Amino acid sequence: MVYNKITDEILNTIKSIVGDDAVVTNHTDLEKYSHDETEDLTYYPEVVARPQTPQQISALMKLCDVHLIPVTPRGAGTGLSGGALPVMGGLLISMERFNKILAIDEQNLQATVEPGVITEEFINQAAEKGLLYPIDPASKGSCFIGGNVSHGSGGPRVVKYGTIREYILNLEVVLPSGEIIWTGANTLKYASGYNLTQLIIGSEGTLGIITKIVVKLIPLPTQNVLMLASFSSNEEACGAVSAIFRAGVIPSALEFMERRGVEWVIKNDGIVFDLKDGIEAFLLIEVDGSNMDVIFADCENINTVLEQFDCKEVLFADTSAQKEELWRIRQTMAVSVKSNSIYKEEDTVVPRAELPKLIKGIKDIGANYGFESVCYGHAGDGNLHVNIIKANMSDEDWTHKLKDGIREIFELTVALGGTLSGEHGIGLVQKEFMPVKYSEIHFELWRGIKNVFDKNGILNPGKIF
């Protein structure tokens, strides 16, 4: 596909649509829009527009569709797969001004929000009304809810409450041709034709630009217990995960952390934590509800399971401050790993009972190729984030040989019944590995869907496939 550049005439039209103060063209000011949190990749857009209404986005899309200008939608820029990188230049549409919580409907347990709302702010406002929105990725303090929808983001608590797909009822979307549609209905059931809402979720801004989101809420649990279990090996910790569920307990969070990740958090963030010798892995386990007797009974069952997997110690957080400190270890791990080494992050997911085989295989592959890895993630979902560390790997091997190792990790993941990404998306950096999992039939179907929505291929080109 050959795209056109933004001429002075087109730039003046963009300014007339959104206003001069909502257009960025200066190279220095464009810098923050040239990257997200994906490794060290940088691509500059020609122009950034910061609209405030669906109608403004509609006018921008109509303009770009006519003139074959590539358009990249962007949320908060916290993505890890390069989904918001303007790889073809063109116009970047920033959703930062779509930042309103429009309504929280306590009667129907749902809310309507704009896509630029920070996820944690929405979680907190819902909680003030006794309601829970359980989609809470580690970047919840900075990421936008629209980006979460576009990437199918998750977080620790989806293990009990379900993924983001179960909480998005309806979406207002601007199509590449400029039409504005609602994808579904504000109802808990939907059996009226193809479900366009589910199609847009996880489509990474390639089919339309989300401008409103109708979200399902549930009653907020009033009590929780948090425990940190330590193990002598990664495999023992991972083996305990599936066993907890088989024992009839569904934790509200079940996170895996490797020792080295904890060491780096202690080093970088100044967290005081007694990291004992012989401990190689941890499970951070939260159980919530409204009845402490039931919660404690579940914790006792979990303890019984942990004893079968060489669990060395179980630490219970006694206060809210202790809970926050334990959660901070997990939530800051990605930043700590990133600050310590050149790295690449992969987002594998397998059926949870296969986690021991997955993590052992990852370590074996690393030993074969000469890279190290730090693993952590949402073990209760079988979702393991694999941070590949350059360490002593040569620049030549890092540039040319590493991809073969990553491919082997994905081949192992698929062989275990899993897939390439649980919540980070495919974006730019994972698309070359998609044939590991998917056939040409899949690609034909995806291209057909893309063509129906975006016949000129202007919206977020170069992503997914």
Beta strands, then each sheet from edge to edge (+ up, - down):
strand 1: 23-24
strand 2: 47-49
strand 3: 71-74
strand 4: 91-94
strand 5: 101-105
strand 6: 110-113
strand 7: 131-132
strand 8: 168-174
strand 9: 180-182
strand 10: 209-216
strand 11: 218-219
strand 12: 223-231
strand 13: 253-258
strand 14: 281-289
strand 15: 311-316
strand 16: 343-349
strand 17: 372-378
strand 18: 383-389
sheet 1: 1+ 2- 4- 3-
sheet 2: 5+ 6- 10+ 8- 9+
sheet 3: 7+ 11-
sheet 4: 15+ 12- 14+ 13- 17+ 18- 16+
end
